[in-house]
Amino acid sequence: MNILNKIRQPKAWLVALMGMSLAVTSCDKERELEVTPVKFKIAASATVVTQGESIVYTDSSKDVAYRSWTFEGGDITASEDVSPQVMYTDSGRYPVTLDVVFNDSAKESRLIYVNIRPEIEVEFSANRTSLGIGAAVQYTNFTTGGYDSLEWTFEGGDPAISYEENPLVTYSTVGNYAVSLRAWRKYPENADEVVRADLIEVTEFPDIFPLETNLRGDGGSLTLVFETEMKTPDASEAGNFLFLADGAPATISTIELDPNDAKNMILTLDPPVLEGQFLTLSYTPGALEAVNGSKVGELDEKIVQNSIVNLFAGLNADFELGLEGSKPDNWGTWWPDGGANVDDKFILDGSDPYNGNYSVKGIYDIVGDRYILNAPNAAAVDVEANTTYLYSFWAKSSVDGINLDIRTVGGSAWEEKNNGMGGVTLTTEWTYYSYTFSTDDLTELKRRPWMQLKDDNTTFEMWIDDIKLYKVE
């Protein structure tokens, strides 16, 4: 911060505090007012100053045998001088006490208070410093110290001068421009000013904005489509975006150019946003720019269309239908050694669901159990041929290291169109898992996916919740 001007010129004025004794006498003809001479008198050069300044105290009492000053908050805490000088480094309201013993052994005491105002410290920020012609900069004042007035000066800006707290300034001419902010108060007099030379850079290219904001079908990324090719973004630019899902911030983990089209910028969302959420995107201008030098302008809660469709919606893939302790509706089980419908091995459990009221709990109480959870043939899901889909779910187990095998069932009852994730190692914490697969020539998935837990060495329990299927592209 460049401090060009600091003014600390407290107006010296005398505050006298005196003890005065008045005696009134009367007679038949007149009343007289007699004034007893002042014996105890103290004064301060000021009672309101700015921190870092000093106050001179004076004891003008007569016939003093002994005096004692005490100062709270000052650079000295006590004195026996007639006129001590005290400097205050911190703002606040502080007491000053003078105790006096006179030659005749009489005693007097006085208590006064002084107010130390904070020193003005000017500071401000600009939401952007590099912009195109016609763009605006939002300035924010962070000045402290109890100022009465302030004045902004914007070289090359409109307005050129402002007295607002947080002005919005437009720049219409190419160049580099200074910005200054001065703040002051009249009593006690104090001021500060900051000047930042060449703070604002205005280029010949106007700001650009995304033509489209396309949410991937699984909610895992957002593509910004621009009219011109973009430069490779710095990873830190992800922090200049704010993506809200139902008003709560969603994490943007990465930002990168689309390898197939440099006009597209891809924001990765981790975890993905969900179907039905209201989505908005904001951007505070930074270094994001096009190849031709155009800067990406400010976005203020731009609405993003939520096009996510969970193809398992309504098929009880969130396990909310059924009675606790029973097999979930629309799902079946199978045991390689015992046949179908081993219903006591997969039950609805409300003790610790990931979402909603229930998850499905798998009970593996015999070493070597390999029970399978699947959907019946009648619950086929329509899909598009030669299209990429994403399958996701949340899962955990009672012990670490359990292997869960996920497969996508294809066009017939048990045709494995894709081996999916293969073996997923579960942990004791709810964890999100997903994989993508291509449908090739299929137009439906007969049994949706099926899941097999494999462990030959231990007994355990596991939980699955929120199974979903999305069309990615």
Buried (B, 14 or more C-beta within 10 A) or exposed (E): EEEEEBEBEBEEEEBEBEEEEEEEEEEEEEEEEEEEEEBBBBBBBBBBBBBBBBBBBBBBBEEBEEBEBBBBBBEEEEBEEEEBBBBBEEBEEBEBBBBBBBEEEEEBEBEBEBBBBBBBBBBBEBBBBBBBBEBBBBBEBEBBBBBEEBEBBBBBBEBEEBEEEEBBBBBEEEEEBBBBBBBBBEEBBBBBBBBBEEBBBBBEBBBBBBEEBBBBBBBBBBBBBBEEEBBEBEEEBBEBBBBBBEEEEBEBBEBBBBEEBBBBBBBBBEBBBBBEBEBBBBBBBBBBBBEEEBBBBBBEEBEBEBEBBBBBEEBBBBBBBBEEEEBBEBBBBBBEEEEEEBEEBBBBBEEEBBBEEBBBBBBBEEEEBBBBBBBBEEBBBEBEEEBBBBBBBBBBBBBEEBBBBBBBBBBEEEEEBBEBBEEBEBEEEBBEBBBBBBBEEBEEBBBBBBBBBEBEEEBBBBBBBBBBBBBBE
